[in-house]
Structures are given as C-alpha cells and as structure tokens.
Amino acid sequence: MTHSGPGNPGLARFAHITAGATFLLLMAGASVTSTGSALAVPDWPLSNGKLFPRMTGGVLFEHGHRMIAGVVAVLILILCVWARRSEPRAWARRLAYAAGLLVLVQALLGGLTVLLLLPPAVSVAHAATAMLVFSCVVSFAVVTSRAWLESSAGTSAHAARVAPWAAFATGLTFAQILVGAVMRHLGAGLAFPDFPLAGGQVFPALTSIYMAIHFFHRVGGVLVTLTVWTLTGVAFGARREAPIVWRLAHFAAILVIFQFALGAASVLSGLNPFITVAHHAGGAALLAMLLSLTLWSFRLARPAIVTAPPLVRAPAMDTP
C-alpha cells in the first residue's frame, strides 16, 4: 500500500499505540505498589509456579502487571524491527533501540524486585527504568509523526527561548518522579499525614530519612509547578510562530495543577490506591508532555543570527 506525505504513517501510528500501552503499564505498576500486591506472587518468571495463576486478590494486580509488561515488550520489539526496516534517520532508530534495550533491563529489574523481596534500591531502579522506556517511546512517536516531518526546522525565535526552559522543566519533573519513587518504596508516603502543613509546620524538623524524603517530594512539587508555569509564560510569545509549542505548554500548565492536587489528595486520603495511581499517571503524563514540548521547541528554534562587526581598516602609513 502506498501513502502520501513524508515518513511512514503506519510506523508513526504504531509508535503512538506503543506509547499508550507503555503508559498503561506504568499505571499497572503503580497499582501493584499502591495495593501492596508486589509479593502476592513471590516467584518469577512464573506466577505461583504457573503461567496463568488464579487471578484473585493481589495476584490480579501483580500477574496482570506482568501480562501487560509482556505485551509492551513485544510491541517495543516490533517497533525496533519496524524502525530498522523503515526509518531512514539513524538517530531516530536509536530511540527505538534504546527503548528495546531498556525494556529488557526493566524486565530483569522487575524479576529481581520480587526475588530479592522488594529491596528499595532495586525497586526505585525498576521505576526509573520504566520512565526511561516511556520517554524513549514517546520521543520516537513524536519524531515520526507527520506533523514533525512536515514542519520546517529553525523557524521560531520564540521557540529558541522556550527550549532551555522546557529542557529544564523536563529534567526537574523526571527528578521529582524519582524522589516520589524513593518515597513510595521506602513507605514514607504518610511520614507527614497533614497538608498543606507538614507535622503542623511549614518547615518541620526532619528527624528521619522518611520525613526528609517526604518533605523533599513536597518541595519538589512546588518547584515543578512554578517552573512549568514560568515555562508557560515564556511560551506565550510563541503562540503565533510556533502554536504547537504554546499548546503543549498550556496543557502542561493545566496538568501540573491537577497533579499537585492529586499529590495533596494522596496524603489527605491516607494513600487511597485510586488517587495514588492517578497521581503516578499524572506524573508520567506531565513528563511526556514536557518531553514533547522540549523536542518541538528545539526543532523549531531559530538560532540567533550573530552579525560580525564591520571590518575597520587601519589608516595607511605614509612611506618616506
């Protein structure tokens, strides 16, 4: 079948489907932690010695997570093969290959998490790798999209101002997600059970690692919110030159407010599983949005034109 326009629409659609499936995998992983089901199946790679155990209680969440992970791994493998055959840009193919490599590491870390009885370091590495897999797949979906391929690079001076802010906001959000993972796997989600104060104070005494990591996550939430809103203010100037940059920044500004509210609700609800899973999903969605914004900002950024000063000739010397 032939197609009009640049790129491979089929590959682009499949990349978006894979990104969506990876997002569902992140939610499934969060549901395992939020419901305390991580050791409902204490063996790996089998589940209670079976390929398909009885799906009751915590087994539903843990084995369901493993099944979704298997589907995502297959999708990413297909994406790698398809990219190898159809994507002419080597740097774009490397995004798919990175996702393929990382998903194998992710599976190994998932198995070790169970077999080693949930050591925090391995559990946090498992969570971090999951976000890296998601980021690679989202990036590949963005750069293979028809909109990306039909756009003209280097057309917006305003996008050039947005780009460093977008990159900083993306990195800060990823760091905030990691701090949240440490807090979650240390069981420090209710180290301070009140909000907006912490232990009844604005700046509480941090007498344990649990209190410290919990409080730092709250501070990180404030920093991410302020950074995203500053980014949105900077992106306002790009609304005509680069409307996609403005739209992504606008949506990120809205999403970060909901994300902050979900964080507060997680504490006030005593870590209600539905709310904590939604909070985890919101973090992943915000990361994807900011990553997409970063990619688009750098693509559309028009470099500053540096004009060389006029050449001034030295006055001629009179010769005797």
TORSETOR-794771 format. One line per 5 residues: number of its first residue (from 1); for each residue x, y, z of N, C-alpha, C, O. Coordinates in steps of 0.001 Angstrom, whole numbers. Example, Ala and Ser with C-alpha at 12.3 -4.5 7.8 and 13.67 -1.06 7.14 Angstrom:
2
1) 13190:-5690:7800:12300:-4500:7800:13200:-3300:7800:14236:-3319:8465 | 12850:-2250:7080:13670:-1060:7140:12900:30:7870:13409:1138:8039
END
This chain:
320
1) 844:-1189:0:0:0:0:881:1241:0:1839:1319:769 | 570:2205:-848:1340:3434:-893:710:4468:15:-472:4377:349 | 1498:5447:413:981:6530:1237:1577:7836:756:2695:7882:241 | 799:8904:936:1275:10219:544:1883:10908:1744:1572:10579:2889 | 2760:11875:1474:3372:12618:2561:4645:11945:3025:4933:10804:2665
6) 5406:12675:3834:6695:12155:4290:6533:11088:5361:5480:10961:5986 | 7604:10323:5558:7628:9379:6655:6818:8126:6385:6425:7840:5254 | 6579:7386:7465:5825:6140:7405:4650:6251:8371:4834:6049:9572 | 3443:6569:7883:2300:6750:8781:2000:5520:9632:1594:5643:10787 | 2199:4338:9059:1934:3120:9818:2863:2991:11019:2427:2648:12118
11) 4132:3266:10804:5100:3216:11898:4780:4266:12949:4881:3999:14146 | 4396:5459:12509:4060:6522:13450:2852:6142:14301:2848:6360:15513 | 1828:5575:13666:642:5150:14425:999:4048:15415:539:4051:16557 | 1815:3116:14968:2210:2027:15862:3029:2552:17038:2907:2049:18155 | 3861:3560:16791:4633:4161:17881:3701:4802:18914:3941:4700:20117
16) 2646:5457:18446:1695:6058:19378:948:4985:20169:706:5149:21365 | 586:3898:19509:-73:2791:20218:858:2213:21282:429:1919:22398 | 2131:2053:20930:3112:1515:21883:3295:2462:23059:3419:2017:24200 | 3314:3767:22790:3419:4744:23880:2214:4647:24799:2358:4705:26020 | 1018:4499:24220:-187:4350:25037:-151:3093:25883:-537:3118:27052
21) 311:1988:25302:414:738:26050:1437:848:27177:1233:299:28259 | 2531:1553:26924:3553:1743:27951:3002:2584:29097:3322:2340:30260 | 2173:3574:28769:1521:4382:29804:617:3504:30673:611:3641:31896 | -140:2612:30049:-989:1692:30822:-142:785:31710:-545:446:32823 | 1038:393:31215:1941:-430:32021:2392:324:33267:2473:-252:34352
26) 2688:1618:33111:3073:2428:34269:1946:2474:35300:2197:2391:36503 | 712:2606:34830:-422:2623:35744:-591:1266:36438:-912:1201:37624 | -371:185:35680:-474:-1150:36266:590:-1360:37332:320:-1942:38382 | 1809:-880:37055:2870:-985:38052:2551:-194:39300:2816:-647:40414 | 1975:1002:39120:1599:1824:40275:502:1155:41095:473:1280:42319
31) -396:448:40425:-1479:-228:41154:-936:-1375:42002:-1480:-1675:43064 | 147:-2022:41531:758:-3091:42337:1298:-2520:43642:1052:-3072:44714 | 2032:-1416:43551:2605:-799:44743:1516:-226:45641:1552:-401:46859 | 548:459:45037:-483:1145:45816:-1383:179:46574:-1905:520:47636 | -1568:-1020:46038:-2413:-2006:46713:-1608:-2990:47559:-2180:-3897:48164
36) -287:-2819:47607:550:-3717:48389:584:-5129:47850:659:-6094:48611 | 527:-5250:46520:430:-6580:45896:1745:-7078:45321:1760:-8078:44603 | 2853:-6402:45620:4116:-6723:44956:4592:-8143:45237:5238:-8754:44386 | 4286:-8673:46406:4713:-10036:46735:3534:-11007:46791:3621:-12076:47395 | 2435:-10616:46151:1302:-11551:46067:1694:-12777:45257:1145:-13863:45445
41) 2669:-12585:44338:3255:-13682:43569:4740:-13669:43898:5467:-12832:43364 | 5222:-14574:44764:6600:-14482:45252:7659:-15092:44350:8844:-15043:44680 | 7257:-15673:43206:8245:-16275:42311:8253:-15519:40978:7361:-14725:40681 | 9293:-15799:40191:9453:-15150:38880:10425:-15984:38052:11418:-16446:38616 | 10217:-16206:36777:9238:-15569:35910:7842:-16164:35959:6904:-15555:35446
46) 7672:-17356:36569:6336:-17915:36721:5603:-17197:37846:6205:-16447:38615 | 4320:-17429:37932:3491:-16833:38978:2821:-17958:39749:1913:-18629:39257 | 3304:-18145:40989:2849:-19288:41791:3057:-20597:41035:2238:-21514:41096 | 4182:-20653:40318:4540:-21857:39581:3769:-22070:38296:3885:-23128:37678 | 2981:-21082:37876:2145:-21247:36693:2322:-20076:35741:2741:-18985:36129
51) 1989:-20338:34479:1962:-19252:33516:747:-18371:33725:821:-17153:33565 | -381:-18988:34084:-1618:-18254:34297:-2238:-18688:35618:-3064:-19600:35638 | -1857:-18053:36712:-2414:-18429:38012:-3848:-17925:38162:-4364:-17194:37317 | -4452:-18325:39224:-5815:-17858:39509:-5761:-16365:39844:-5038:-15952:40751 | -6525:-15569:39112:-6440:-14121:39227:-7379:-13614:40324:-8471:-13118:40046
56) -6941:-13748:41550:-7719:-13272:42687:-6822:-12443:43600:-5608:-12641:43648 | -7444:-11511:44322:-6702:-10706:45289:-5545:-9960:44645:-5662:-9410:43549 | -4411:-9957:45368:-3234:-9256:44877:-2644:-9873:43631:-1932:-9195:42889 | -2923:-11158:43374:-2408:-11814:42168:-2947:-11123:40918:-2262:-11035:39900 | -4190:-10633:41010:-4785:-9929:39880:-3926:-8732:39477:-3697:-8498:38291
61) -3449:-7974:40471:-2651:-6794:40172:-1236:-7162:39733:-727:-6631:38746 | -599:-8082:40480:796:-8409:40176:927:-9178:38869:1739:-8821:38015 | 125:-10244:38707:249:-11005:37461:-311:-10215:36288:188:-10325:35168 | -1348:-9417:36541:-1869:-8553:35478:-796:-7587:34997:-677:-7324:33801 | -16:-7062:35938:1098:-6186:35597:2113:-6924:34735:2613:-6369:33756
66) 2419:-8156:35085:3379:-8944:34301:2860:-9211:32889:3625:-9182:31924 | 1574:-9466:32775:996:-9741:31451:1059:-8498:30567:1411:-8587:29391 | 719:-7342:31130:792:-6098:30363:2244:-5813:29978:2522:-5358:28868 | 3176:-6087:30911:4598:-5881:30620:5043:-6754:29449:5821:-6312:28604 | 4557:-7980:29399:4905:-8862:28287:4400:-8332:26956:5103:-8392:25948
71) 3169:-7809:26957:2602:-7238:25725:3420:-6025:25281:3727:-5876:24098 | 3769:-5160:26236:4545:-3958:25901:5919:-4345:25357:6409:-3736:24407 | 6538:-5357:25961:7848:-5795:25477:7771:-6274:24023:8659:-5984:23222 | 6722:-6996:23695:6540:-7466:22313:6317:-6279:21376:6875:-6237:20280 | 5497:-5310:21811:5237:-4133:20982:6530:-3358:20705:6767:-2901:19586
76) 7354:-3220:21739:8605:-2481:21563:9566:-3257:20669:10297:-2657:19881 | 9572:-4574:20781:10403:-5388:19883:9972:-5195:18434:10813:-5033:17550 | 8673:-5212:18191:8158:-4975:16836:8557:-3578:16364:8940:-3384:15210 | 8459:-2610:17276:8831:-1235:16935:10290:-1148:16503:10621:-444:15549 | 11165:-1868:17212:12591:-1878:16857:12816:-2454:15465:13561:-1890:14663
81) 12169:-3574:15186:12335:-4227:13882:11783:-3329:12777:12411:-3163:11732 | 10605:-2753:13015:9976:-1886:12027:10842:-648:11769:11035:-236:10625 | 11356:-68:12851:12222:1105:12700:13481:745:11913:13945:1525:11082 | 14023:-427:12178:15222:-884:11475:14984:-952:9972:15873:-635:9183 | 13787:-1363:9581:13496:-1566:8167:12955:-315:7476:13102:-169:6263
86) 12324:598:8241:11588:1677:7583:12020:3081:7948:11683:4024:7233 | 12763:3257:9046:13127:4605:9481:14520:4954:8961:15503:4342:9380 | 14621:5947:8038:15915:6249:7439:16869:7031:8347:18078:7027:8112 | 16349:7698:9378:17211:8516:10237:17826:7662:11340:17108:7082:12154 | 19141:7586:11365:19828:6731:12327:19540:7163:13760:19337:6315:14629
91) 19518:8470:14020:19295:8943:15389:17887:8598:15874:17685:8350:17063 | 16917:8582:14961:15558:8202:15338:15476:6705:15634:14808:6279:16576 | 16168:5918:14809:16183:4468:15066:16774:4172:16441:16337:3246:17125 | 17764:4958:16839:18403:4701:18135:17432:4893:19293:17585:4260:20337 | 16446:5749:19124:15425:5907:20164:14650:4596:20356:14385:4186:21486
96) 14293:3951:19253:13591:2669:19337:14495:1597:19932:14056:796:20757 | 15769:1585:19510:16698:587:20040:16906:782:21549:16988:-187:22304 | 16990:2046:21971:17170:2324:23400:15972:1811:24195:16132:1245:25276 | 14771:2014:23651:13569:1506:24319:13620:-18:24410:13250:-591:25435 | 14078:-676:23342:14180:-2133:23352:15162:-2641:24388:14877:-3602:25103
101) 16325:-1995:24474:17322:-2402:25456:16818:-2154:26879:16958:-3006:27757 | 16234:-983:27088:15778:-627:28433:14623:-1498:28897:14508:-1775:30091 | 13767:-1935:27987:12644:-2761:28424:13141:-4136:28886:12519:-4763:29744 | 14260:-4605:28319:14845:-5858:28806:15438:-5668:30206:15282:-6519:31081 | 16122:-4532:30397:16636:-4212:31736:15487:-4082:32727:15577:-4526:33871
106) 14401:-3457:32259:13223:-3268:33104:12638:-4609:33560:12255:-4765:34719 | 12575:-5566:32641:12042:-6886:32987:12932:-7580:34016:12436:-8194:34961 | 14253:-7479:33827:15183:-8094:34766:15060:-7461:36159:15055:-8163:37170 | 14962:-6146:36197:14819:-5455:37483:13495:-5812:38153:13417:-5920:39376 | 12459:-5992:37342:11177:-6412:37898:11270:-7775:38556:10730:-7991:39641
111) 11972:-8710:37879:12161:-10034:38471:12980:-9973:39744:12643:-10626:40732 | 14068:-9185:39732:14908:-9063:40921:14144:-8421:42085:14351:-8778:43244 | 13275:-7489:41768:12474:-6845:42815:11682:-7883:43601:11585:-7811:44826 | 11118:-8848:42880:10335:-9903:43547:11242:-10900:44255:11033:-11209:45428 | 12246:-11402:43546:13092:-12458:44102:13909:-11989:45303:14226:-12785:46186
116) 14257:-10684:45340:15024:-10139:46461:14136:-9504:47529:14620:-8844:48449 | 12823:-9719:47388:11837:-9267:48390:11799:-7743:48530:11850:-7201:49634 | 11711:-7078:47397:11452:-5632:47330:12533:-4759:47948:12199:-3874:48736 | 13805:-4956:47636:14807:-4011:48141:14558:-2635:47525:14376:-2535:46311 | 14547:-1562:48341:14212:-230:47804:15067:202:46620:14553:792:45669
121) 16381:-87:46667:17257:358:45581:16843:-262:44247:16788:429:43230 | 16556:-1551:44253:16160:-2230:43018:14778:-1762:42576:14535:-1577:41383 | 13873:-1570:43535:12516:-1121:43211:12539:275:42587:11808:547:41634 | 13382:1156:43129:13488:2507:42578:14119:2461:41188:13690:3185:40289 | 15135:1617:41007:15748:1471:39683:14722:944:38676:14714:1358:37517
126) 13866:37:39123:12794:-500:38276:11856:623:37839:11473:702:36672 | 11490:1489:38783:10598:2613:38468:11270:3609:37534:10645:4116:36601 | 12551:3889:37788:13282:4852:36947:13410:4340:35516:13229:5094:34560 | 13720:3063:35378:13872:2488:34040:12549:2505:33289:12519:2697:32073 | 11460:2303:34015:10136:2356:33386:9898:3718:32757:9389:3810:31640
131) 10268:4778:33472:10086:6127:32938:11012:6386:31748:10646:7110:30822 | 12197:5803:31770:13108:5959:30631:12569:5243:29392:12657:5772:28284 | 12017:4052:29573:11393:3339:28458:10271:4183:27870:10183:4368:26656 | 9422:4687:28746:8296:5524:28318:8796:6757:27560:8234:7125:26528 | 9839:7385:28068:10376:8586:27437:10915:8291:26041:10710:9078:25116
136) 11598:7170:25886:12135:6801:24569:11014:6542:23563:11088:6981:22415 | 9979:5829:24000:8874:5522:23090:8111:6790:22727:7749:6984:21566 | 7862:7661:23716:7185:8930:23435:8004:9766:22455:7455:10339:21513 | 9309:9836:22674:10172:10608:21779:10114:10069:20351:10038:10833:19388 | 10152:8744:20231:10083:8144:18893:8740:8447:18237:8680:8719:17038
141) 7660:8401:19021:6339:8712:18474:6277:10159:17987:5665:10441:16956 | 6902:11070:18719:6895:12486:18322:7648:12690:17022:7143:13337:16105 | 8862:12140:16935:9728:12462:15782:9363:11682:14527:9888:11969:13451 | 8467:10696:14646:7998:10002:13444:6609:10477:13022:6063:10001:12027 | 6044:11406:13774:4707:11895:13450:4732:12706:12160:5759:13269:11783
146) 3598:12755:11501:3509:13505:10245:3730:14991:10490:4362:15677:9687 | 3192:15488:11628:3362:16908:11934:4839:17270:12043:5266:18315:11553 | 5619:16400:12691:7053:16656:12845:7753:16674:11490:8547:17569:11202 | 7451:15680:10667:8141:15546:9382:7753:16643:8393:8540:16998:7516 | 6543:17179:8533:6101:18224:7616:6461:19618:8104:6291:20595:7375
151) 6958:19718:9334:7312:21030:9868:8676:21470:9348:9494:20653:8924 | 8895:22766:9392:10178:23331:8977:11009:23643:10216:10546:24341:11118 | 12215:23135:10261:13077:23343:11419:13616:24772:11438:13783:25403:10394 | 13883:25268:12644:14542:26557:12808:13744:27736:12325:14287:28605:11642 | 12446:27799:12664:11588:28865:12145:11122:29856:13201:10509:30865:12853
156) 11390:29606:14473:10827:30446:15528:11883:30921:16511:12545:30117:17167 | 12036:32243:16605:12942:32801:17606:12373:32622:19009:13123:32455:19971 | 11041:32657:19124:10415:32465:20433:10624:31034:20936:10838:30818:22129 | 10562:30054:20020:10804:28662:20418:12210:28492:20957:12449:27664:21836 | 13149:29284:20426:14524:29205:20922:14605:29643:22386:15446:29147:23136
161) 13735:30571:22794:13721:30995:24192:13025:29977:25073:13347:29842:26253 | 12062:29257:24494:11321:28247:25263:12179:26999:25508:12085:26381:26568 | 13007:26634:24537:13713:25348:24556:14484:25074:25842:14304:24000:26417 | 15345:25992:26334:16075:25663:27569:15166:25529:28778:15419:24706:29658 | 14100:26339:28830:13142:26208:29927:12437:24851:29877:12247:24200:30905
166) 12055:24438:28674:11374:23151:28517:12281:21996:28928:11838:21065:29600 | 13554:22055:28525:14501:21003:28902:14684:20961:30418:14728:19884:31013 | 14792:22136:31039:14954:22184:32493:13721:21631:33203:13847:20870:34162 | 12532:22009:32737:11300:21523:33349:11171:20008:33206:10699:19331:34119 | 11593:19480:32055:11535:18030:31844:12476:17297:32800:12094:16305:33420
171) 13706:17795:32911:14660:17168:33830:14204:17255:35271:14348:16294:36026 | 13648:18407:35667:13171:18574:37038:12001:17634:37324:11907:17064:38411 | 11121:17478:36354:9978:16565:36533:10441:15122:36665:9911:14368:37481 | 11425:14739:35866:11955:13374:35978:12580:13158:37362:12381:12113:37981 | 13335:14151:37842:13932:14045:39180:12848:13948:40243:12978:13183:41199
176) 11778:14720:40081:10677:14680:41043:10008:13314:41066:9622:12822:42126 | 9871:12702:39891:9302:11352:39817:10194:10353:40548:9695:9454:41224 | 11511:10505:40416:12435:9608:41111:12334:9785:42624:12342:8804:43367 | 12240:11026:43078:12078:11263:44520:10778:10626:45008:10731:10038:46088 | 9722:10750:44197:8462:10104:44542:8591:8593:44622:7985:7959:45487
181) 9384:8008:43717:9594:6561:43742:10340:6141:45012:10008:5131:45633 | 11354:6930:45388:12076:6627:46637:11119:6699:47816:11116:5814:48672 | 10308:7749:47865:9340:7900:48955:8370:6724:49000:8081:6183:50067 | 7879:6342:47842:6902:5261:47782:7500:3944:48233:6877:3211:49002 | 8709:3630:47764:9299:2326:48080:9931:2275:49467:10231:1194:49974
186) 10135:3441:50082:10541:3468:51486:9335:3428:52422:9484:3305:53638 | 8151:3533:51848:6945:3561:52675:6790:4858:53446:6266:4876:54560 | 7259:5958:52835:7249:7254:53525:6124:8161:53057:6161:9365:53311 | 5129:7614:52383:4056:8429:51832:3241:9163:52865:2634:10187:52554 | 3210:8667:54089:2452:9317:55163:3372:9729:56309:2940:9800:57460
191) 4634:9998:55999:5557:10478:57035:5036:11766:57652:5229:12022:58841 | 4372:12574:56828:3615:13736:57311:2189:13563:56803:1945:13729:55608 | 1239:13233:57683:-116:12919:57217:-1018:14127:57026:-2193:13969:56694 | -492:15331:57228:-1306:16530:57046:-835:17307:55823:265:17102:55312 | -1713:18213:55368:-1402:19042:54201:-2311:20260:54240:-3490:20106:54559
196) -1836:21456:53937:-547:21806:53324:624:21881:54299:1777:21918:53869 | 348:21904:55618:1447:21880:56573:2025:20479:56652:1417:19521:56176 | 3191:20365:57249:3844:19068:57427:4149:18913:58904:5037:19575:59441 | 3404:18032:59554:3549:17915:61005:3137:19195:61710:3659:19526:62775 | 2185:19922:61101:1713:21164:61689:2633:22351:61480:2403:23412:62060
201) 3669:22201:60668:4642:23271:60468:4913:23478:58977:4728:22586:58150 | 5358:24696:58679:5762:24979:57302:7113:24327:57016:7303:23717:55964 | 8031:24457:57939:9359:23845:57819:9576:22922:59015:10104:23354:60039 | 9178:21666:58898:9255:20744:60035:10675:20262:60291:11548:20364:59429 | 10887:19741:61478:12164:19091:61784:12203:17750:61063:11286:16939:61194
206) 13253:17525:60315:13378:16290:59536:14264:15327:60309:15476:15267:60103 | 13636:14580:61199:14390:13731:62128:14597:12310:61617:15195:11491:62316 | 14120:12001:60426:14324:10661:59855:14393:10776:58342:13959:11771:57762 | 14941:9752:57712:15029:9724:56259:13641:9734:55643:13453:10256:54544 | 12668:9162:56341:11305:9105:55821:10693:10506:55770:10059:10881:54784
211) 10889:11263:56831:10402:12636:56853:11121:13485:55811:10499:14304:55135 | 12428:13290:55681:13213:14093:54746:12769:13853:53311:12534:14809:52572 | 12650:12591:52905:12313:12307:51516:10891:12744:51215:10601:13201:50109 | 9988:12607:52206:8602:13052:52013:8552:14565:51823:7881:15060:50917 | 9265:15296:52680:9244:16754:52608:9910:17242:51324:9430:18190:50701
216) 11004:16608:50923:11671:16995:49680:10754:16772:48476:10795:17535:47511 | 9928:15725:48536:8984:15496:47440:7946:16609:47380:7541:17028:46295 | 7522:17081:48528:6582:18205:48539:7227:19464:47982:6621:20175:47180 | 8442:19738:48401:9166:20904:47882:9351:20775:46372:9203:21746:45630 | 9674:19567:45933:9826:19326:44501:8543:19598:43737:8575:20118:42622
221) 7416:19246:44337:6133:19516:43695:5905:21004:43484:5409:21422:42438 | 6268:21799:44480:6150:23256:44362:7087:23773:43269:6689:24602:42450 | 8325:23288:43257:9302:23743:42263:8865:23384:40843:8988:24200:39929 | 8354:22166:40659:7899:21754:39330:6736:22635:38884:6690:23075:37735 | 5798:22890:39792:4636:23715:39448:5066:25117:39031:4608:25629:38009
226) 5939:25738:39811:6400:27086:39484:7188:27112:38177:7064:28046:37384 | 8003:26071:37961:8801:26014:36734:7913:25868:35506:8141:26533:34496 | 6910:25011:35583:6018:24803:34443:5231:26074:34142:5017:26416:32979 | 4803:26767:35185:4062:27999:34948:4957:29092:34380:4514:29884:33549 | 6202:29143:34817:7146:30088:34214:7384:29738:32753:7421:30618:31893
231) 7544:28461:32480:7714:27986:31104:6523:28400:30239:6697:28813:29092 | 5326:28290:30784:4132:28662:30031:4128:30149:29717:3731:30562:28628 | 4571:30952:30680:4675:32382:30422:5656:32691:29308:5393:33547:28463 | 6782:32003:29302:7771:32198:28233:7204:31744:26892:7452:32371:25862 | 6434:30639:26909:5897:30073:25668:4769:30909:25077:4418:30732:23910
236) 4189:31824:25869:3088:32641:25361:3502:33421:24118:2704:33612:23200 | 4751:33868:24096:5231:34620:22945:5342:33798:21679:5455:34355:20587 | 5311:32457:21811:5454:31585:20635:4112:31161:20060:4064:30332:19151 | 3031:31713:20573:1700:31216:20191:1397:31404:18704:604:30650:18140 | 2023:32407:18055:1793:32611:16618:2870:31923:15774:2560:31263:14782
241) 4115:32080:16167:5211:31471:15398:5225:29954:15505:5494:29259:14526 | 4933:29442:16704:5018:28001:16958:3831:27582:17828:4001:27327:19020 | 2634:27508:17245:1435:27229:18048:1491:25906:18800:915:25791:19882 | 2179:24899:18243:2237:23620:18954:3027:23749:20253:2724:23074:21236 | 4041:24613:20257:4808:24855:21480:3910:25487:22537:3939:25093:23703
246) 3114:26468:22123:2207:27127:23071:1147:26149:23584:846:26140:24778 | 579:25327:22700:-462:24384:23132:79:23401:24161:-559:23160:25186 | 1248:22833:23895:1825:21873:24829:2136:22527:26178:1893:21933:27228 | 2673:23744:26145:2970:24444:27391:1683:24770:28150:1630:24650:29374 | 658:25178:27422:-635:25497:28035:-1226:24271:28720:-1673:24353:29865
251) -1232:23143:28031:-1766:21910:28605:-936:21459:29820:-1486:20964:30805 | 391:21637:29738:1254:21269:30859:929:22111:32083:942:21603:33204 | 639:23395:31882:301:24282:32996:-988:23838:33690:-1113:23935:34911 | -1941:23351:32896:-3193:22846:33474:-2947:21523:34192:-3413:21316:35312 | -2214:20638:33539:-1978:19305:34096:-1201:19376:35409:-1480:18604:36326
256) -236:20284:35517:583:20330:36725:-252:20745:37940:60:20356:39066 | -1306:21528:37721:-2192:21895:38828:-2967:20668:39313:-3073:20425:40515 | -3502:19902:38368:-4191:18669:38751:-3236:17710:39455:-3608:17049:40424 | -2009:17642:38961:-1017:16745:39555:-700:17154:40988:-597:16304:41872 | -548:18446:41217:-288:18940:42567:-1469:18616:43483:-1277:18208:44628
261) -2681:18795:42979:-3878:18498:43767:-3973:17009:44092:-4373:16636:45195 | -3607:16160:43133:-3630:14713:43385:-2606:14323:44443:-2850:13419:45242 | -1445:15010:44453:-460:14748:45492:-1010:15075:46865:-833:14309:47812 | -1678:16217:46973:-2286:16592:48252:-3378:15597:48639:-3475:15194:49799 | -4202:15201:47657:-5283:14257:47941:-4747:12895:48358:-5369:12204:49164
266) -3592:12502:47813:-2995:11220:48204:-2696:11197:49695:-2954:10203:50374 | -2150:12301:50199:-1838:12382:51634:-3114:12434:52455:-3275:11665:53404 | -4026:13335:52099:-5236:13545:52895:-6164:12333:52884:-6962:12151:53804 | -6060:11500:51840:-6901:10293:51764:-6247:9095:52424:-6821:8006:52426 | -5046:9273:52990:-4338:8140:53578:-3812:7183:52536:-3782:5973:52759
271) -3391:7719:51382:-2852:6934:50258:-3907:6008:49663:-3674:4813:49483 | -5063:6576:49363:-6097:5818:48656:-5518:5307:47330:-4960:6094:46565 | -5641:4005:47046:-4999:3450:45851:-5417:4121:44547:-4579:4342:43673 | -6699:4447:44403:-7151:5083:43160:-6477:6442:42968:-6082:6798:41858 | -6352:7193:44062:-5757:8522:43969:-4258:8426:43721:-3711:9178:42914
276) -3590:7502:44411:-2140:7388:44225:-1790:6904:42815:-792:7342:42241 | -2601:6006:42256:-2363:5566:40877:-2584:6734:39916:-1817:6916:38970 | -3640:7529:40161:-3891:8701:39319:-2745:9702:39427:-2372:10331:38437 | -2189:9850:40626:-1065:10765:40830:165:10271:40055:874:11064:39437 | 405:8980:40092:1522:8402:39340:1312:8594:37838:2240:8950:37112
281) 82:8353:37381:-228:8530:35964:-77:9990:35547:396:10286:34449 | -483:10896:36430:-348:12317:36127:1103:12722:35979:1438:13531:35113 | 1975:12168:36819:3402:12461:36700:3962:11992:35373:4737:12703:34734 | 3571:10789:34953:4045:10258:33674:3512:11084:32506:4238:11352:31549 | 2244:11485:32586:1654:12293:31515:2341:13658:31423:2601:14158:30329
286) 2630:14252:32583:3316:15550:32587:4717:15415:31995:5153:16273:31228 | 5422:14343:32349:6751:14116:31783:6678:13984:30271:7490:14571:29556 | 5710:13215:29777:5569:13031:28326:5266:14345:27630:5790:14621:26551 | 4414:15159:28253:4044:16430:27638:5240:17382:27585:5475:18037:26570 | 5987:17453:28681:7146:18343:28724:8256:17843:27798:8958:18643:27179
291) 8412:16533:27706:9412:15972:26786:9046:16306:25342:9908:16685:24549 | 7764:16165:25007:7307:16520:23659:7534:17998:23395:7966:18380:22308 | 7242:18828:24387:7461:20269:24263:8940:20585:24039:9284:21445:23228 | 9796:19891:24753:11246:20101:24577:11688:19751:23164:12425:20509:22534 | 11241:18611:22670:11617:18194:21324:11134:19197:20283:11884:19576:19383
296) 9893:19622:20406:9348:20577:19436:10035:21927:19538:10292:22570:18520 | 10334:22364:20751:10979:23669:20929:12348:23693:20263:12696:24656:19580 | 13114:22639:20463:14442:22599:19850:14351:22450:18331:15187:22986:17604 | 13341:21726:17852:13208:21585:16396:12875:22930:15741:13437:23270:14700 | 11969:23687:16347:11501:24929:15744:12365:26130:16095:12198:27208:15523
301) 13296:25945:17043:14107:27078:17496:14962:27636:16367:15674:26904:15681 | 14874:28944:16192:15710:29609:15200:16928:30183:15906:16783:31025:16792 | 18116:29747:15535:19312:30247:16219:19490:31734:16005:19145:32283:14958 | 20041:32373:17030:20299:33812:16922:21324:34067:15823:22313:33347:15685 | 21058:35099:15060:21973:35461:13978:23009:36422:14535:22681:37520:14983
306) 24231:36005:14500:25317:36840:15005:25926:37592:13831:26463:36998:12896 | 25830:38894:13904:26374:39728:12825:27785:40153:13182:28020:40755:14229 | 28715:39835:12307:30103:40200:12571:30263:41719:12463:29666:42337:11581 | 31044:42315:13329:31272:43760:13234:31994:44109:11941:32795:43319:11439 | 31714:45287:11403:32378:45658:10138:33890:45721:10304:34419:46106:11347
311) 34537:45339:9263:35992:45341:9290:36494:46785:9170:36190:47491:8208 | 37250:47190:10149:37796:48549:10135:39242:48481:9686:40074:47809:10296 | 39515:49181:8623:40882:49168:8094:41758:50169:8858:41330:51281:9170 | 42940:49767:9137:43896:50689:9792:44295:51754:8788:44446:51464:7601 | 44469:52989:9253:44879:54058:8328:46233:53734:7686:47130:53183:8323
316) 46343:54084:6440:47593:53816:5718:48722:54689:6271:48545:55869:6573 | 49846:54076:6384:51028:54787:6892:51751:55437:5703:51961:54816:4662 | 52121:56709:5898:52886:57376:4840:54295:56804:4769:54974:56664:5787 | 54705:56492:3612:56064:55959:3449:56976:57076:2983:56580:57898:2157 | 58151:57113:3487:59105:58160:3072:59480:58009:1626:60269:58798:1107
END
